[in-house]
Amino acid sequence: MKARDLLYLIAVILILNLVFGSIFNAPNGTSPDTLSALPDPEDNPGILPDLVEPFFSDQAFPEEAIPVSLPTINARSACVIDFDTGTILYEKNAFVKRPMASTTKIITAILAIENCPMDAWVPISGRAAGIGGSVMGLKAGTNVRMEDLLYGLMLCSGNDAAVAIAEYCAGSVQAFADMMNEKARQIGAYETHFSNPHGLDAKDHYTTAYDLAKITRYALQNPVFNRIVRTREYYYDGRTLTNTNEMLELYEGADGVKTGYTGLAGRCLVTSATRDNIRLISVVLFCDSRSLRAQSSMRILDYAFENYGYVQLLRKGNIMGEVPVIRARHKETITAGVANDVKAILKHGEKDMLSTRISLLQDVEAPVRKGTILGTVSVYKGDEIIGESSLIAMESAERMQFVDYLNQVVDHWVHMLQ
């Protein structure tokens, strides 16, 4: 009798499982194998509901943007970018190709720092010692430490140091120019081409104010480069090498980077300055005098510092919604949070132009691992996206096992008999 009763019980459970299968056979969601590839809302608008919400920040700004006129400058081309985000804050003919004189040495320096030991002894060739223009005073047949050459390159703009570095790092000036062009492409300076490591006027040697700002932003991420370009004086071989960058003396917060001058390029200057935890990079190309390049640099930096500030757009871990989870053991929904901190630099008063748009999966099928991508959140300034982050699962969800299904059927069967 016991065996027969057991068979009857199993048969009843199977029948109930078929009858009440809808209890646990809900419509399928997205496969766990395709969670990182979000559906296209244009293919199925119902998959990604868009939630447009006002943007709020605890950072205080004026209620309305006060119209500010752009500064008048002597530079033929100019650009200011934010170091942290790369955002353009000011530009004047910033995408016009121009010769850049000794600001070329910014990429020469970063290539040497990345590819050569600082304590390496570099042989000085006759070609290096005999080059004209600004020099640090190298003598043919001697050996000089790479670190000393870099200070001579960036402080007193030594063309002799540039040639010595190029020959040591790549074997020849031409081979080093090829390295410079490859590095420029890697950085994203696509409107730039180098023919030499020092910046003396030459065919096919040019950049744009924006490209030069991007190259400088890349270089300033290196602590050795940072240390060198902010140095005002360096003692070498019984002499004092003095930095030619007048902005280090003239402008509050200035901390780099490089001057330049040739007949074709005019007076050029790349400056880095930091105030109130905001670091900016300015570039001015072809000014008529040393004083006018400093004046142009100060005016565009003042404009950017006075009119822009950081806004925290998204904070890592903030919960932005929930997604239904199917066939999970203990959860009906799983929370979706911001994957990364996102900030932007905006004009004062632009905060009221911001909004967020949240796109989440309609549902997801267990198992779900913590960190699985569930959607995206985008921050708009008007119609322009200025920040974005993935929305990820803030916890894991285990998949139901057979015993869970069996318990569910039995519980339902017992409930029906009561």
Order of alpha helices (4+ residues) and beta strands (2+ residues): alpha-beta-beta-beta-alpha-beta-alpha-beta-alpha-alpha-alpha-alpha-alpha-beta-beta-alpha-beta-beta-beta-alpha-beta-beta-beta-beta-beta-beta-beta-beta-alpha
